[in-house]
């Protein structure tokens, strides 16, 4: 898994490339925490290049979301692939996360 962060209008976009399974989950958690600290609790997760994420990855993202929500922060998802969309739908996490297909709209969710 590769992680790359860009910033648009002071909102970090964490682009994830590859499967989020096993040891990659800890790496993702650390990077999310770092970006959330720098942004004041706002983060876009671009998961367009994520073909698979395991239950621990989902749990980590949900736990991080719950933590930032307590401080009026927010995490949104951008461009999930069909397989990830299906997992979000089955687990009903598509009702917990805002999911966007357009980067501008995802960044605009923080304005």
BAVOGU-591797 format. One record per atom (N, C-alpha, C): atom name; residue in three letters; x, y, z; residue number from 1. Coordinates in Angstrom, 1 decimal. Each point is the difference from the previous one (the first is absolute). Layout:
residues N
R  name  resn      px      py      pz  resi
R    CA   ALA       X       Y       Z   NUM
...
This chain:
residues 111
R  name  resn      px      py      pz  resi
R     N   UNK     0.8    -1.2     0.0     1
R    CA   UNK    -0.8     1.2     0.0     1
R     C   UNK     0.9     1.2     0.0     1
R     N   UNK    -0.4     1.0    -0.8     2
R    CA   UNK     0.7     1.3    -0.1     2
R     C   UNK    -0.9     1.1     0.5     2
R     N   UNK     0.5     1.0     0.7     3
R    CA   UNK    -0.8     1.1     0.5     3
R     C   UNK     0.7     1.3    -0.5     3
R     N   UNK    -0.9     0.9    -0.5     4
R    CA   UNK     0.5     1.3    -0.4     4
R     C   UNK    -1.0     1.0     0.4     4
R     N   UNK     0.5     1.2     0.5     5
R    CA   UNK    -1.0     1.0     0.5     5
R     C   UNK     0.2     1.3    -0.8     5
R     N   UNK    -1.1     0.5    -0.5     6
R    CA   UNK     0.0     1.3    -0.6     6
R     C   UNK    -0.9     0.9     0.8     6
R     N   UNK     0.0     1.3    -0.2     7
R    CA   UNK    -0.9     0.9     0.7     7
R     C   UNK    -0.7     0.9    -1.0     7
R     N   UNK    -1.3     0.1     0.1     8
R    CA   UNK    -0.8     0.9    -0.8     8
R     C   UNK    -0.8     0.8     0.9     8
R     N   UNK     0.1     1.3    -0.1     9
R    CA   UNK    -0.7     1.0     0.9     9
R     C   UNK     0.2    -0.4     1.5     9
R     N   UNK     1.2    -0.3     0.4    10
R    CA   UNK     0.3    -0.3     1.3    10
R     C   UNK    -0.6    -1.3     0.5    10
R     N   UNK    -0.5    -0.8    -0.9    11
R    CA   UNK    -0.6    -1.3     0.4    11
R     C   UNK     0.9    -1.1    -0.5    11
R     N   UNK     0.6    -0.9     0.9    12
R    CA   UNK     0.9    -1.0    -0.5    12
R     C   UNK    -0.8    -1.1    -0.7    12
R     N   UNK     0.5    -0.5    -1.1    13
R    CA   UNK    -0.5    -1.1    -0.8    13
R     C   UNK     1.0    -1.1     0.1    13
R     N   UNK    -0.4    -1.1     0.7    14
R    CA   UNK     0.9    -1.1     0.2    14
R     C   UNK    -0.3    -1.1    -1.1    14
R     N   UNK     0.9    -0.1    -1.0    15
R    CA   UNK    -0.2    -0.9    -1.1    15
R     C   UNK     0.6    -1.4     0.3    15
R     N   UNK    -0.8    -1.0     0.0    16
R    CA   UNK     0.4    -1.3     0.4    16
R     C   UNK     0.1    -0.9    -1.3    16
R     N   UNK     1.1    -0.7    -0.2    17
R    CA   UNK     0.1    -0.8    -1.2    17
R     C   UNK     0.4    -1.4     0.5    17
R     N   UNK    -0.9    -1.0    -0.2    18
R    CA   UNK     0.3    -1.4     0.4    18
R     C   UNK    -1.0    -0.5     1.0    18
R     N   UNK     0.1    -1.2     0.3    19
R    CA   UNK    -0.8    -0.7     1.0    19
R     C   UNK     0.3     0.5     1.4    19
R     N   UNK    -1.1     0.2     0.8    20
R    CA   UNK     0.2     0.4     1.4    20
R     C   UNK    -0.3    -1.2     0.9    20
R     N   UNK     1.1    -0.8     0.2    21
R    CA   UNK    -0.2    -1.3     0.7    21
R     C   UNK     1.3    -0.1     0.9    21
R     N   UNK    -0.1    -0.8     1.0    22
R    CA   UNK     1.1    -0.3     0.9    22
R     C   UNK     0.8     1.2     0.5    22
R     N   UNK     1.3     0.0    -0.1    23
R    CA   UNK     0.8     1.0     0.5    23
R     C   UNK    -0.3     1.4    -0.6    23
R     N   UNK    -0.6     0.0    -1.2    24
R    CA   UNK    -0.3     1.3    -0.6    24
R     C   UNK    -1.0     0.8     0.8    24
R     N   UNK    -0.8    -0.7     0.8    25
R    CA   UNK    -1.0     0.7     0.8    25
R     C   UNK     0.6     0.9     1.0    25
R     N   UNK     1.1    -0.4     0.7    26
R    CA   UNK     0.7     0.8     0.9    26
R     C   UNK     0.6     1.2    -0.6    26
R     N   UNK     0.6    -0.2    -1.2    27
R    CA   UNK     0.6     1.1    -0.8    27
R     C   UNK    -1.1     1.1    -0.3    27
R     N   UNK    -1.2    -0.5    -0.5    28
R    CA   UNK    -1.1     0.9    -0.3    28
R     C   UNK    -0.4     0.7     1.3    28
R     N   UNK    -0.2    -0.6     1.1    29
R    CA   UNK    -0.4     0.6     1.2    29
R     C   UNK     0.9     1.1     0.4    29
R     N   UNK     1.3    -0.2    -0.1    30
R    CA   UNK     1.0     1.0     0.4    30
R     C   UNK    -0.1     1.2    -0.9    30
R     N   UNK    -0.1    -0.3    -1.3    31
R    CA   UNK     0.0     1.1    -1.0    31
R     C   UNK    -1.3     0.9     0.2    31
R     N   UNK    -1.1    -0.7     0.2    32
R    CA   UNK    -1.3     0.7     0.3    32
R     C   UNK     0.1     0.9     1.2    32
R     N   UNK     0.6    -0.5     1.1    33
R    CA   UNK     0.1     0.8     1.2    33
R     C   UNK     0.9     1.2    -0.2    33
R     N   UNK     1.1    -0.2    -0.8    34
R    CA   UNK     0.9     1.1    -0.2    34
R     C   UNK    -0.7     1.1    -0.9    34
R     N   UNK    -0.7    -0.4    -1.0    35
R    CA   UNK    -0.7     1.0    -0.9    35
R     C   UNK    -1.2     0.7     0.8    35
R     N   UNK    -0.7    -0.8     0.8    36
R    CA   UNK    -1.0     0.6     0.8    36
R     C   UNK     0.5     1.0     1.0    36
R     N   UNK     1.1    -0.2     0.6    37
R    CA   UNK     0.6     0.9     1.0    37
R     C   UNK     0.4     1.3    -0.8    37
R     N   UNK     0.6    -0.1    -1.2    38
R    CA   UNK     0.4     1.2    -0.7    38
R     C   UNK    -1.2     0.8    -0.5    38
R     N   UNK    -1.1    -0.7    -0.3    39
R    CA   UNK    -1.1     0.7    -0.7    39
R     C   UNK    -1.0     0.5     1.0    39
R     N   UNK     0.1    -0.4     1.3    40
R    CA   UNK    -1.0     0.4     0.9    40
R     C   UNK    -1.2    -0.9     0.0    40
R     N   UNK     0.2    -1.2    -0.5    41
R    CA   UNK    -1.1    -1.0     0.0    41
R     C   UNK    -0.8    -0.3    -1.3    41
R     N   UNK     0.6     0.4    -1.1    42
R    CA   UNK    -0.7    -0.2    -1.3    42
R     C   UNK     0.9    -0.8    -0.9    42
R     N   UNK    -0.6    -0.9    -0.8    43
R    CA   UNK     0.8    -0.9    -0.8    43
R     C   UNK    -0.9    -0.6    -1.1    43
R     N   UNK     0.5     0.0    -1.2    44
R    CA   UNK    -0.6    -0.8    -1.2    44
R     C   UNK     0.8    -1.2    -0.2    44
R     N   UNK    -0.6    -1.2     0.0    45
R    CA   UNK     0.7    -1.2    -0.3    45
R     C   UNK    -0.4    -0.4    -1.5    45
R     N   UNK     1.0     0.2    -0.8    46
R    CA   UNK    -0.2    -0.4    -1.5    46
R     C   UNK     0.4    -1.5    -0.1    46
R     N   UNK    -1.1    -0.8    -0.1    47
R    CA   UNK     0.2    -1.4    -0.1    47
R     C   UNK    -0.3    -0.6    -1.4    47
R     N   UNK     0.2     0.8    -1.0    48
R    CA   UNK    -0.2    -0.4    -1.4    48
R     C   UNK     0.9    -1.2    -0.4    48
R     N   UNK     1.2    -0.1     0.6    49
R    CA   UNK     0.9    -1.0    -0.4    49
R     C   UNK     0.1    -1.1     1.1    49
R     N   UNK    -1.1    -0.1     0.8    50
R    CA   UNK     0.0    -1.1     1.0    50
R     C   UNK    -1.0    -1.1    -0.4    50
R     N   UNK     0.6    -1.1    -0.5    51
R    CA   UNK    -0.9    -1.1    -0.4    51
R     C   UNK    -0.6    -0.8     1.1    51
R     N   UNK     0.6     0.1     1.2    52
R    CA   UNK    -0.4    -0.9     1.1    52
R     C   UNK     0.4     0.6     1.3    52
R     N   UNK    -0.8     0.0     1.0    53
R    CA   UNK     0.3     0.3     1.4    53
R     C   UNK    -0.6    -1.0     0.9    53
R     N   UNK     0.8    -0.4     1.0    54
R    CA   UNK    -0.5    -1.1     0.9    54
R     C   UNK    -0.8     0.7     1.1    54
R     N   UNK    -0.6    -0.8     0.9    55
R    CA   UNK    -0.8     0.5     1.1    55
R     C   UNK     0.7     0.8     1.0    55
R     N   UNK     1.3    -0.3     0.2    56
R    CA   UNK     0.8     0.9     0.9    56
R     C   UNK     0.2     1.4    -0.6    56
R     N   UNK     0.1     0.1    -1.3    57
R    CA   UNK     0.1     1.3    -0.7    57
R     C   UNK    -1.2     0.8     0.2    57
R     N   UNK    -1.2    -0.7    -0.3    58
R    CA   UNK    -1.3     0.7     0.2    58
R     C   UNK    -0.1     0.4     1.5    58
R     N   UNK     0.3    -0.8     0.9    59
R    CA   UNK    -0.1     0.3     1.4    59
R     C   UNK     0.9     1.2     0.4    59
R     N   UNK     1.2     0.0    -0.5    60
R    CA   UNK     0.9     1.1     0.2    60
R     C   UNK    -0.6     1.3    -0.5    60
R     N   UNK    -0.5     0.0    -1.2    61
R    CA   UNK    -0.5     1.2    -0.6    61
R     C   UNK    -1.3     0.5     0.8    61
R     N   UNK    -0.8    -0.9     0.4    62
R    CA   UNK    -1.2     0.3     0.7    62
R     C   UNK     0.4     0.6     1.4    62
R     N   UNK     0.9    -0.7     0.7    63
R    CA   UNK     0.5     0.5     1.3    63
R     C   UNK     0.6     1.4    -0.1    63
R     N   UNK     0.7     0.2    -1.1    64
R    CA   UNK     0.6     1.4    -0.2    64
R     C   UNK    -1.1     1.0    -0.2    64
R     N   UNK    -0.9    -0.4    -0.8    65
R    CA   UNK    -1.2     0.9    -0.3    65
R     C   UNK    -0.7     0.4     1.3    65
R     N   UNK    -0.3    -1.0     0.8    66
R    CA   UNK    -0.7     0.2     1.3    66
R     C   UNK     0.8     1.0     0.9    66
R     N   UNK     1.3    -0.2     0.0    67
R    CA   UNK     0.9     0.8     0.8    67
R     C   UNK     0.0     1.5    -0.4    67
R     N   UNK     0.1     0.2    -1.4    68
R    CA   UNK     0.0     1.4    -0.4    68
R     C   UNK    -1.4     0.6     0.1    68
R     N   UNK    -1.0    -0.7    -0.1    69
R    CA   UNK    -1.4     0.5     0.1    69
R     C   UNK    -0.2     0.6     1.4    69
R     N   UNK     0.6    -0.5     1.0    70
R    CA   UNK    -0.1     0.5     1.3    70
R     C   UNK     0.6     1.4     0.1    70
R     N   UNK     0.9     0.3    -0.9    71
R    CA   UNK     0.6     1.3     0.0    71
R     C   UNK    -0.4     0.9    -1.2    71
R     N   UNK    -1.2    -0.4    -0.5    72
R    CA   UNK    -0.6     0.7    -1.1    72
R     C   UNK     0.8    -0.1    -1.3    72
R     N   UNK     0.7    -1.1    -0.1    73
R    CA   UNK     0.8    -0.3    -1.2    73
R     C   UNK    -0.8    -0.9    -1.0    73
R     N   UNK     0.6    -0.3    -1.1    74
R    CA   UNK    -0.7    -0.8    -1.0    74
R     C   UNK     1.0    -0.7    -0.9    74
R     N   UNK    -0.4    -1.2    -0.5    75
R    CA   UNK     0.7    -0.7    -1.0    75
R     C   UNK    -1.0    -0.4    -1.1    75
R     N   UNK     0.4     0.3    -1.2    76
R    CA   UNK    -0.9    -0.4    -1.1    76
R     C   UNK     0.8    -1.0    -0.9    76
R     N   UNK    -0.8    -0.8    -0.8    77
R    CA   UNK     0.7    -0.9    -0.9    77
R     C   UNK    -0.2     0.4    -1.4    77
R     N   UNK     1.0    -0.2    -0.8    78
R    CA   UNK     0.0     0.4    -1.4    78
R     C   UNK     0.2    -1.1    -0.9    78
R     N   UNK    -0.8    -0.2    -1.0    79
R    CA   UNK     0.2    -1.0    -1.1    79
R     C   UNK     0.2    -1.4     0.4    79
R     N   UNK    -0.9    -0.6     0.8    80
R    CA   UNK     0.2    -1.4     0.3    80
R     C   UNK    -0.2    -0.9    -1.2    80
R     N   UNK     0.8    -1.0    -0.2    81
R    CA   UNK    -0.3    -1.0    -1.0    81
R     C   UNK    -1.2    -0.8     0.3    81
R     N   UNK    -0.5    -0.7    -1.0    82
R    CA   UNK    -1.3    -0.7     0.2    82
R     C   UNK     0.1    -1.0     1.1    82
R     N   UNK     1.1    -0.7     0.1    83
R    CA   UNK     0.1    -1.0     1.1    83
R     C   UNK     0.0     0.6     1.4    83
R     N   UNK     0.6     1.2     0.1    84
R    CA   UNK     0.0     0.7     1.3    84
R     C   UNK    -1.4     0.6     0.2    84
R     N   UNK    -0.6     0.5    -1.0    85
R    CA   UNK    -1.4     0.5     0.1    85
R     C   UNK    -0.9    -1.1     0.6    85
R     N   UNK     0.2    -1.2    -0.6    86
R    CA   UNK    -0.9    -1.1     0.5    86
R     C   UNK     0.2    -0.3     1.4    86
R     N   UNK     1.3     0.0     0.5    87
R    CA   UNK     0.3    -0.2     1.4    87
R     C   UNK    -0.6     1.1     0.9    87
R     N   UNK     0.1     1.2    -0.5    88
R    CA   UNK    -0.6     1.1     0.8    88
R     C   UNK    -1.5    -0.1     0.0    88
R     N   UNK    -0.6    -0.5    -1.0    89
R    CA   UNK    -1.5    -0.2    -0.1    89
R     C   UNK    -0.4    -1.1     0.9    89
R     N   UNK     0.7    -1.1    -0.1    90
R    CA   UNK    -0.4    -1.2     0.8    90
R     C   UNK     0.1     0.3     1.5    90
R     N   UNK     1.1     0.7     0.4    91
R    CA   UNK     0.2     0.3     1.4    91
R     C   UNK    -0.8     1.3     0.5    91
R     N   UNK    -0.7     0.6    -1.0    92
R    CA   UNK    -0.7     1.2     0.2    92
R     C   UNK     0.8     1.2     0.4    92
R     N   UNK     1.3    -0.1    -0.3    93
R    CA   UNK     0.9     1.1     0.3    93
R     C   UNK    -0.2     1.1    -1.0    93
R     N   UNK    -0.7    -0.3    -1.1    94
R    CA   UNK    -0.3     1.1    -1.0    94
R     C   UNK    -1.0     1.0     0.6    94
R     N   UNK    -0.6    -0.4     1.1    95
R    CA   UNK    -0.9     1.0     0.7    95
R     C   UNK     0.8     0.8     1.1    95
R     N   UNK     1.2    -0.5     0.3    96
R    CA   UNK     0.8     0.7     1.0    96
R     C   UNK     1.0     1.0    -0.6    96
R     N   UNK     0.5    -0.4    -1.2    97
R    CA   UNK     0.9     0.9    -0.7    97
R     C   UNK    -0.6     0.7    -1.1    97
R     N   UNK     0.4     1.3    -0.2    98
R    CA   UNK    -0.3     0.7    -1.3    98
R     C   UNK     0.9    -0.6    -1.0    98
R     N   UNK    -0.6    -0.4    -1.2    99
R    CA   UNK     0.8    -0.6    -1.0    99
R     C   UNK    -0.2     0.9    -1.3    99
R     N   UNK     1.1     0.4    -0.6   100
R    CA   UNK     0.0     0.9    -1.2   100
R     C   UNK     0.7    -0.7    -1.1   100
R     N   UNK    -0.4     0.4    -1.2   101
R    CA   UNK     0.7    -0.4    -1.3   101
R     C   UNK     0.8     1.1    -0.6   101
R     N   UNK    -0.2     1.3     0.5   102
R    CA   UNK     0.6     1.1    -0.5   102
R     C   UNK     0.9     0.7     1.1   102
R     N   UNK     1.3     0.2    -0.3   103
R    CA   UNK     0.9     0.5     1.0   103
R     C   UNK    -0.4     1.4     0.5   103
R     N   UNK    -0.5     0.8    -0.9   104
R    CA   UNK    -0.4     1.4     0.3   104
R     C   UNK    -1.2    -0.1     1.0   104
R     N   UNK    -0.9    -0.9    -0.2   105
R    CA   UNK    -1.1    -0.1     0.9   105
R     C   UNK     0.4    -0.6     1.4   105
R     N   UNK     1.0    -0.9    -0.1   106
R    CA   UNK     0.5    -0.5     1.3   106
R     C   UNK     0.7     1.1     0.8   106
R     N   UNK     0.8     0.8    -0.6   107
R    CA   UNK     0.7     1.1     0.7   107
R     C   UNK    -1.1     1.0     0.4   107
R     N   UNK    -1.0     0.2    -0.8   108
R    CA   UNK    -1.0     1.0     0.4   108
R     C   UNK    -0.9    -0.5     1.1   108
R     N   UNK     0.1    -1.2     0.4   109
R    CA   UNK    -0.8    -0.5     1.2   109
R     C   UNK     0.5     0.6     1.3   109
R     N   UNK     1.2     0.6    -0.1   110
R    CA   UNK     0.6     0.6     1.3   110
R     C   UNK    -0.2     1.5     0.1   110
R     N   UNK    -0.7     0.6    -1.0   111
R    CA   UNK    -0.2     1.4     0.0   111
R     C   UNK    -1.3     0.4     0.7   111
